[in-house]
Amino acid sequence: MENAHVLPALMRRFHEAKENKDPSVTAWGTGTPRREFLHVDDLAYACQFLMENYEGEEHVNIGVSRDIIGHFD
């Protein structure tokens, strides 16, 4: 599971750390990738809003425009 997607991999590491009573969690990587997380309920709300109110042809970025960078400690 070393190549898993970032959120499931982090959830697994946090769960295992809690089960093992580990004092910290190590997140692998260089710390340079930029991540933007979006909750599924927020995506659903945005899609519904756009279907009801948007008639444009341009792409719409539903992200929060805030990256999660580097370390998770």
C-alpha positions as CSV (number, residue, x, y, z in Angstrom):
1,M,0.0,0.0,0.0
2,E,3.0,2.3,-0.3
3,N,1.6,3.7,-3.6
4,A,-1.9,4.3,-2.3
5,H,-3.7,7.6,-2.8
6,V,-2.8,10.2,-0.2
7,L,-6.0,10.3,1.9
8,P,-6.5,6.6,2.3
9,A,-2.8,6.1,3.0
10,L,-2.8,8.8,5.7
11,M,-6.0,7.5,7.3
12,R,-4.4,4.0,7.5
13,R,-1.2,5.4,9.0
14,F,-3.1,7.4,11.6
15,H,-5.3,4.4,12.5
16,E,-2.4,2.1,12.8
17,A,-0.5,4.7,15.0
18,K,-3.5,5.0,17.3
19,E,-3.9,1.2,17.5
20,N,-0.1,0.9,18.3
21,K,-0.1,3.9,20.6
22,D,2.6,5.4,18.5
23,P,3.6,9.0,19.5
24,S,3.8,10.2,15.8
25,V,3.0,9.3,12.2
26,T,5.5,9.4,9.4
27,A,4.2,10.6,6.0
28,W,6.5,9.6,3.2
29,G,7.5,11.8,0.3
30,T,9.6,14.9,-0.4
31,G,7.1,17.4,0.9
32,T,7.0,19.2,-2.5
33,P,3.7,17.9,-4.0
34,R,0.8,20.3,-3.6
35,R,-2.6,18.8,-2.5
36,E,-6.0,20.4,-2.5
37,F,-8.7,18.4,-0.6
38,L,-12.4,18.7,-1.1
39,H,-15.1,17.0,1.0
40,V,-17.7,15.1,-1.1
41,D,-20.6,17.0,0.4
42,D,-19.1,20.3,-0.7
43,L,-18.6,18.9,-4.2
44,A,-22.3,17.7,-4.3
45,Y,-23.5,21.1,-3.2
46,A,-21.4,22.9,-5.8
47,C,-22.6,20.6,-8.5
48,Q,-26.2,21.1,-7.6
49,F,-25.7,24.9,-7.4
50,L,-24.0,25.0,-10.8
51,M,-26.7,22.8,-12.4
52,E,-29.4,25.2,-11.1
53,N,-27.6,28.5,-11.6
54,Y,-24.7,28.3,-14.2
55,E,-25.2,28.6,-17.9
56,G,-21.7,29.4,-19.0
57,E,-19.4,27.3,-21.2
58,E,-16.2,27.8,-19.3
59,H,-14.8,25.2,-16.9
60,V,-15.5,25.9,-13.2
61,N,-12.9,25.1,-10.5
62,I,-14.8,23.8,-7.4
63,G,-11.6,23.6,-5.3
64,V,-11.0,25.8,-2.3
65,S,-7.9,27.3,-3.8
66,R,-5.8,26.4,-0.8
67,D,-3.1,23.8,-1.0
68,I,-1.9,21.4,1.7
69,I,1.8,21.4,1.3
70,G,4.5,19.3,2.9
71,H,4.3,17.8,6.4
72,F,1.3,16.5,8.3
73,D,2.8,16.6,11.8
